[in-house]
Amino acid sequence: MNIEIKNGRVIDPKHGVDQHHTSLFVAEGTVIGMGATPAGFVADQTIDATGCVVCPGLIDLGARLNSIEAELAAAVAGGVTSVVVPPDADPPLDEPELADRLVHRGDEIGKARVLPLGALTLGLKGERLAELAGLKKAGCVAFSQANKPVVDTEALLRAMEYAATFDFAVWLQPQDYWLSRNGIAHEGEVASRLGLAGIPVAAETIAIGTIIQLVRITGCRVHLTRISSAAGMQLVHRAQHDGLPITCDVGVHHLLLTENDIGYFNPHARFCPPLRAQEDRQALSDSVAAGWAAICSDHTPVGADDKLLPFGEAKPGATGLEVLLPLTLKWAEAAQVDLPTALARITAMPARVLGSSAGSLAVGTNADICVFDPAATWQLAPEALKSRGKNSPWQGYMMSGQVRATLVGGRMVYQAQQ
């Protein structure tokens, strides 16, 4: 189908494009032109994007799909066209058949692209290496333990050596098992006042330090997920400055919330890793603005019953796919970051982490496109969400930025009701 998206503000952060009142042209699933109408082009469908931003589809580096149909519908409603899925499903994605089934199910649903992370070890137990080559052939983009530890450092070294041999990327959430195993909140004033067991920043920095040394030994490409502290981010930046093949991301909630948002044991503010101090939040914000880290939703749909529990028993996480865009815009406004830079952190930068050509509106690329109204407001109410997970510390808040249309491979997979 030939589609013209007209009168929008077209932003392609990867190529420095920011043009107002511009048309974008799509044919046979790819972008074929911007600005002037390509020769012989006749639109089968026209989208009037007056007052809207037209940008590459968002790429989410961390989204759990507890109910794949609902969560992929939530993704495209949030302008997300590709989702990286951690391997901590039930059962874990440690066999090629499981990864192949997930990819094919995503293709059948026909919403956002599904990019699974294969389990680094069998059963995510941190012991025996999973069948990485077979998982790669089945569609896994990298290998991960999700938030499960590899307690045996020698096992992690051998896994990274093997991955480096085949140039496989390894994604790790840095959190020392022994320092974090009993904790549920940031080790600080709030946790002390509320009587909550703390997780110190050292749990993150010790793990990062270990991983960095293993990268120096093996040369393995590593992506560190959900950095939560100023000290942790500084270690990552130093490693990047030294030329090590290390990238990282930050959960969008960690850019906006701190340990104080726990309030009086609010289970919606329980995350893994935990929300940390204000100085950590500020350092993360500055680092993302400077281009040291990408932003992800860390989408974790949790059933209502699992959040209606005491803080220490409630499952960590929050819904994120449908609020990744508005929360990124909220962060950008607070941090005084311009719109193209903010969009780069959820489009071009995640694509670079994946080694993908996505996250772009260049001619010839897949037409994965998000059209959103940055001025539109809506209330984050449970009934407004397509995700099965209604859990969010932002429940009841007004969000700015609403998706009007989402295209994946040139197909209209979401269009807001007018």
C-alpha positions as CSV (number, residue, x, y, z in Angstrom):
1,M,0.0,0.0,0.0
2,N,1.2,3.5,-0.8
3,I,0.8,5.9,2.1
4,E,1.5,9.6,2.4
5,I,1.9,11.1,5.9
6,K,1.5,14.8,5.2
7,N,1.8,18.1,7.1
8,G,3.8,16.7,10.0
9,R,7.0,17.6,11.8
10,V,9.3,14.9,10.5
11,I,12.1,14.0,13.0
12,D,14.7,11.4,12.2
13,P,17.3,11.8,15.0
14,K,19.7,9.3,13.4
15,H,20.2,11.6,10.4
16,G,19.7,15.0,12.0
17,V,16.3,15.6,10.2
18,D,13.8,17.9,11.8
19,Q,11.5,19.4,9.2
20,H,8.1,21.0,9.8
21,H,5.1,20.7,7.5
22,T,6.7,17.9,5.6
23,S,5.4,14.7,3.9
24,L,6.7,11.2,4.2
25,F,6.0,8.6,1.6
26,V,5.8,4.9,2.1
27,A,5.5,2.1,-0.6
28,E,5.8,-1.6,-0.4
29,G,6.7,-1.5,3.3
30,T,9.6,1.0,3.0
31,V,10.2,4.7,3.2
32,I,10.6,6.0,-0.4
33,G,10.8,9.7,0.0
34,M,10.5,12.8,2.2
35,G,9.3,16.3,1.2
36,A,8.7,16.3,-2.6
37,T,6.3,13.6,-4.0
38,P,8.3,10.8,-5.6
39,A,7.8,10.4,-9.4
40,G,4.7,8.4,-10.2
41,F,3.6,8.0,-6.6
42,V,-0.1,7.9,-6.0
43,A,-1.3,7.5,-2.4
44,D,-3.8,4.7,-1.5
45,Q,-4.1,6.2,2.0
46,T,-3.3,9.7,3.3
47,I,-2.6,10.5,7.0
48,D,-3.0,14.1,7.9
49,A,-0.3,14.7,10.6
50,T,-1.0,18.4,11.1
51,G,0.2,19.4,14.6
52,C,1.9,16.0,15.0
53,V,5.4,14.6,15.1
54,V,6.4,11.9,12.6
55,C,9.3,9.9,13.8
56,P,10.8,6.4,13.6
57,G,8.9,3.7,15.6
58,L,10.1,3.4,19.1
59,I,12.4,0.5,20.0
60,D,11.9,-0.8,23.6
61,L,15.0,-2.5,25.0
62,G,13.1,-4.3,27.7
63,A,9.4,-5.4,27.7
64,R,8.0,-8.6,29.2
65,L,5.1,-10.1,27.3
66,N,3.1,-12.0,29.9
67,S,0.1,-12.0,27.5
68,I,1.6,-11.6,24.1
69,E,-1.5,-10.4,22.3
70,A,-2.4,-7.7,24.8
71,E,1.2,-6.5,25.3
72,L,1.9,-6.2,21.6
73,A,-1.4,-4.3,21.2
74,A,-0.1,-2.0,24.0
75,A,3.2,-1.6,22.3
76,V,1.8,-0.2,19.0
77,A,-0.7,1.9,20.9
78,G,2.4,3.5,22.5
79,G,4.2,3.9,19.2
80,V,6.6,1.1,19.9
81,T,7.3,-0.9,16.8
82,S,10.0,-3.3,18.1
83,V,10.2,-4.9,21.6
84,V,13.2,-6.7,23.0
85,V,11.8,-9.5,25.2
86,P,13.8,-10.8,28.2
87,P,14.3,-14.6,28.6
88,D,12.6,-14.9,32.0
89,A,9.4,-16.2,30.6
90,D,7.7,-19.4,31.8
91,P,9.4,-21.5,30.7
92,P,12.7,-19.5,30.2
93,L,13.8,-19.0,26.6
94,D,16.6,-21.5,26.8
95,E,15.7,-23.7,23.9
96,P,15.6,-22.8,20.2
97,E,12.1,-24.1,19.8
98,L,10.8,-21.8,22.5
99,A,12.4,-18.7,20.8
100,D,11.2,-19.8,17.4
101,R,7.7,-20.2,18.7
102,L,7.7,-16.7,20.3
103,V,9.0,-15.0,17.1
104,H,6.4,-16.8,14.9
105,R,3.6,-16.0,17.3
106,G,4.6,-12.3,17.1
107,D,4.6,-12.5,13.3
108,E,1.1,-14.1,13.4
109,I,-0.2,-11.3,15.6
110,G,1.2,-8.7,13.2
111,K,1.7,-5.8,15.6
112,A,5.2,-4.9,16.9
113,R,8.3,-6.8,16.0
114,V,9.4,-9.3,18.6
115,L,13.1,-9.5,19.3
116,P,13.8,-12.2,22.0
117,L,16.8,-12.4,24.2
118,G,17.9,-16.0,24.6
119,A,18.8,-17.4,28.0
120,L,22.5,-17.3,28.6
121,T,22.3,-20.4,30.8
122,L,20.0,-23.3,31.0
123,G,16.9,-22.4,33.1
124,L,18.6,-19.1,33.9
125,K,20.3,-21.0,36.7
126,G,23.7,-19.5,36.0
127,E,25.4,-22.8,35.6
128,R,25.4,-24.6,32.2
129,L,25.6,-22.6,29.0
130,A,22.4,-22.7,26.9
131,E,22.5,-23.6,23.2
132,L,23.4,-20.1,22.1
133,A,24.1,-20.9,18.4
134,G,20.7,-22.6,18.0
135,L,18.9,-19.7,19.9
136,K,20.6,-17.2,17.5
137,K,19.3,-19.1,14.5
138,A,15.9,-19.1,16.0
139,G,15.8,-15.3,16.1
140,C,17.4,-14.3,19.4
141,V,19.2,-10.9,19.1
142,A,21.4,-11.4,22.1
143,F,21.7,-13.5,25.4
144,S,20.8,-12.5,28.9
145,Q,20.0,-13.7,32.4
146,A,17.3,-11.1,32.8
147,N,17.6,-10.2,36.5
148,K,18.8,-13.7,37.5
149,P,22.4,-13.8,38.7
150,V,25.3,-15.8,37.5
151,V,26.8,-16.3,41.0
152,D,29.8,-18.2,39.7
153,T,32.2,-15.7,38.2
154,E,34.1,-18.4,36.3
155,A,30.8,-19.6,34.7
156,L,30.2,-16.0,33.6
157,L,33.8,-15.7,32.2
158,R,33.3,-18.9,30.2
159,A,30.0,-17.8,28.8
160,M,31.4,-14.4,27.7
161,E,34.4,-16.2,26.1
162,Y,32.1,-18.4,24.1
163,A,29.9,-15.5,23.2
164,A,32.9,-13.4,22.0
165,T,34.0,-16.3,19.8
166,F,30.9,-15.9,17.7
167,D,30.4,-12.2,18.3
168,F,27.2,-12.7,20.3
169,A,26.2,-9.9,22.5
170,V,25.5,-10.5,26.2
171,W,23.0,-8.4,28.2
172,L,23.4,-8.3,31.9
173,Q,21.6,-6.6,34.7
174,P,24.4,-5.7,37.1
175,Q,23.4,-6.6,40.7
176,D,25.6,-8.5,43.1
177,Y,23.6,-11.4,44.4
178,W,25.1,-11.5,47.9
179,L,24.5,-7.8,48.5
180,S,21.0,-7.6,47.0
181,R,19.5,-11.0,47.9
182,N,17.5,-9.8,50.9
183,G,16.9,-6.2,49.9
184,I,13.7,-4.6,48.6
185,A,14.5,-0.9,48.5
186,H,17.5,1.5,48.0
187,E,19.7,1.4,51.1
188,G,19.3,4.9,52.4
189,E,17.3,7.2,54.6
190,V,13.8,6.2,53.3
191,A,14.4,2.4,53.7
192,S,15.8,3.0,57.2
193,R,12.8,5.1,58.2
194,L,10.3,2.5,56.8
195,G,12.2,-0.5,58.2
196,L,12.8,-1.9,54.7
197,A,15.8,-4.1,53.9
198,G,18.2,-2.1,51.7
199,I,20.1,-2.8,48.5
200,P,23.2,-0.7,48.5
201,V,24.6,1.1,45.4
202,A,27.7,-1.2,45.9
203,A,25.5,-4.1,44.7
204,E,25.5,-2.4,41.3
205,T,29.0,-1.1,41.2
206,I,30.7,-4.3,42.3
207,A,28.8,-6.2,39.6
208,I,29.6,-3.6,37.0
209,G,33.3,-3.7,38.0
210,T,33.4,-7.4,37.6
211,I,31.7,-7.3,34.2
212,I,34.1,-4.6,33.0
213,Q,37.1,-6.7,33.9
214,L,35.6,-9.8,32.2
215,V,35.0,-7.6,29.0
216,R,38.7,-6.6,29.1
217,I,39.7,-10.3,29.2
218,T,37.2,-11.6,26.7
219,G,36.4,-8.7,24.3
220,C,32.7,-9.8,24.6
221,R,30.1,-7.2,23.6
222,V,28.0,-6.4,26.7
223,H,24.9,-4.3,27.2
224,L,24.2,-3.4,30.8
225,T,20.5,-3.1,31.5
226,R,18.7,-0.8,34.0
227,I,21.5,1.2,35.4
228,S,20.2,2.8,38.6
229,S,23.0,4.7,40.3
230,A,25.3,7.7,39.7
231,A,28.4,5.6,40.6
232,G,27.3,2.7,38.3
233,M,26.8,5.1,35.4
234,Q,30.2,6.6,36.0
235,L,31.9,3.2,35.8
236,V,30.1,2.5,32.5
237,H,31.1,5.8,31.0
238,R,34.7,5.3,32.0
239,A,34.7,1.9,30.3
240,Q,33.1,3.4,27.2
241,H,35.8,6.1,27.2
242,D,38.4,3.3,27.4
243,G,36.9,1.9,24.2
244,L,35.4,-1.2,25.7
245,P,32.3,-2.6,23.8
246,I,29.8,-1.7,26.5
247,T,26.5,0.0,26.1
248,C,23.7,0.5,28.7
249,D,20.2,1.6,29.2
250,V,18.1,3.2,32.0
251,G,14.5,2.5,32.8
252,V,12.3,5.5,32.2
253,H,10.9,5.4,35.7
254,H,14.4,5.8,37.2
255,L,14.7,9.1,35.3
256,L,11.6,10.6,37.0
257,L,11.2,8.9,40.4
258,T,13.4,8.4,43.6
259,E,13.3,6.5,46.8
260,N,11.0,9.2,48.2
261,D,8.2,8.0,45.8
262,I,7.8,4.9,47.9
263,G,5.9,7.2,50.2
264,Y,4.2,5.0,52.8
265,F,4.9,1.6,51.3
266,N,3.4,2.3,47.8
267,P,3.8,-1.1,46.0
268,H,3.6,0.6,42.6
269,A,6.9,2.2,43.4
270,R,8.8,-1.1,43.9
271,F,11.2,-1.8,41.1
272,C,14.2,-4.0,40.3
273,P,16.7,-2.4,40.6
274,P,15.1,-0.1,43.3
275,L,14.4,3.6,42.9
276,R,17.4,5.4,44.3
277,A,18.4,8.8,45.8
278,Q,17.8,12.1,44.1
279,E,21.4,12.5,43.3
280,D,21.3,9.2,41.5
281,R,18.2,10.2,39.5
282,Q,19.9,13.5,38.5
283,A,23.1,11.7,37.4
284,L,21.1,9.2,35.3
285,S,19.2,12.1,33.7
286,D,22.4,14.0,32.9
287,S,24.0,10.8,31.5
288,V,21.0,10.0,29.2
289,A,20.9,13.6,28.0
290,A,24.7,13.4,27.2
291,G,24.1,10.2,25.2
292,W,25.8,7.7,27.5
293,A,22.6,5.5,27.8
294,A,19.4,4.7,26.0
295,I,15.9,4.7,27.6
296,C,13.7,1.7,27.9
297,S,10.3,1.1,29.5
298,D,11.3,-2.0,31.6
299,H,7.6,-3.0,30.9
300,T,6.6,-5.5,33.6
301,P,2.8,-6.2,33.6
302,V,1.9,-7.4,37.1
303,G,-1.6,-8.6,38.1
304,A,-3.6,-6.5,40.5
305,D,-3.5,-9.1,43.2
306,D,0.3,-9.1,43.1
307,K,0.4,-5.4,43.8
308,L,-2.3,-5.4,46.5
309,L,0.3,-6.8,48.9
310,P,2.6,-5.3,51.5
311,F,5.6,-3.5,49.9
312,G,8.1,-6.3,50.6
313,E,5.8,-9.0,49.1
314,A,4.5,-7.1,46.0
315,K,6.1,-8.0,42.7
316,P,8.4,-5.3,41.4
317,G,7.8,-3.5,38.1
318,A,5.3,-1.3,36.3
319,T,3.6,-1.2,33.0
320,G,5.6,0.8,30.5
321,L,4.9,0.2,26.8
322,E,2.1,2.7,26.6
323,V,3.8,5.4,28.7
324,L,7.4,5.1,27.3
325,L,6.7,8.0,25.0
326,P,4.9,10.4,27.4
327,L,7.3,9.7,30.2
328,T,10.3,10.3,27.9
329,L,8.7,13.6,26.9
330,K,8.1,14.4,30.6
331,W,11.8,13.7,31.3
332,A,12.9,15.8,28.4
333,E,10.9,18.8,29.5
334,A,12.2,18.6,33.0
335,A,15.8,18.0,31.8
336,Q,15.5,20.8,29.2
337,V,16.4,18.3,26.4
338,D,15.2,19.1,22.9
339,L,12.7,16.8,21.2
340,P,15.0,15.2,18.6
341,T,17.5,14.3,21.3
342,A,14.8,12.8,23.5
343,L,13.5,10.7,20.6
344,A,17.0,9.5,19.7
345,R,17.1,7.8,23.1
346,I,14.1,5.6,22.3
347,T,14.7,5.2,18.5
348,A,18.2,5.5,17.0
349,M,20.2,4.7,20.1
350,P,18.4,1.4,20.9
351,A,18.8,0.5,17.3
352,R,22.6,1.1,17.6
353,V,22.6,-1.1,20.7
354,L,21.0,-3.9,18.6
355,G,23.2,-3.3,15.6
356,S,20.1,-2.7,13.6
357,S,19.2,-0.4,10.7
358,A,15.9,0.4,12.4
359,G,15.3,3.7,14.2
360,S,15.5,5.7,11.0
361,L,13.3,7.3,8.3
362,A,16.0,7.1,5.6
363,V,14.9,6.1,2.1
364,G,15.0,2.4,1.7
365,T,14.5,1.5,5.4
366,N,11.5,-0.4,6.8
367,A,8.6,1.9,7.3
368,D,8.3,1.5,11.1
369,I,6.8,4.9,12.0
370,C,5.2,6.6,14.9
371,V,2.9,9.6,14.5
372,F,2.1,11.4,17.8
373,D,0.5,14.6,19.0
374,P,3.0,16.1,21.6
375,A,0.4,18.5,22.9
376,A,-2.5,16.0,23.4
377,T,-3.2,15.0,27.0
378,W,-4.8,11.9,28.4
379,Q,-5.3,10.4,31.9
380,L,-3.4,7.2,32.8
381,A,-6.3,5.2,34.1
382,P,-6.5,1.4,34.1
383,E,-9.3,1.3,31.6
384,A,-7.2,3.4,29.2
385,L,-4.5,0.7,28.9
386,K,-4.4,-2.1,26.5
387,S,-1.8,-4.0,28.5
388,R,-3.0,-6.6,31.0
389,G,-0.7,-4.9,33.5
390,K,-2.4,-1.8,35.0
391,N,0.3,-1.3,37.6
392,S,1.9,2.1,37.5
393,P,3.1,4.8,40.0
394,W,1.5,7.2,37.5
395,Q,-2.0,6.0,37.9
396,G,-4.4,8.9,37.7
397,Y,-1.8,11.3,36.3
398,M,-2.3,13.3,33.1
399,M,0.1,12.3,30.4
400,S,1.2,14.6,27.5
401,G,1.9,13.1,24.2
402,Q,-0.6,10.7,22.5
403,V,0.1,8.4,19.6
404,R,-2.2,8.9,16.6
405,A,-0.9,6.2,14.3
406,T,1.7,3.4,14.2
407,L,3.1,1.7,11.1
408,V,5.2,-1.5,11.1
409,G,6.7,-2.4,7.8
410,G,4.3,0.1,6.0
411,R,1.2,-1.5,7.6
412,M,-1.1,0.5,9.7
413,V,-1.1,-1.5,13.0
414,Y,-2.6,1.2,15.2
415,Q,-4.8,4.2,14.6
416,A,-6.3,6.3,17.4
417,Q,-10.1,6.8,17.3
418,Q,-10.9,10.4,16.4
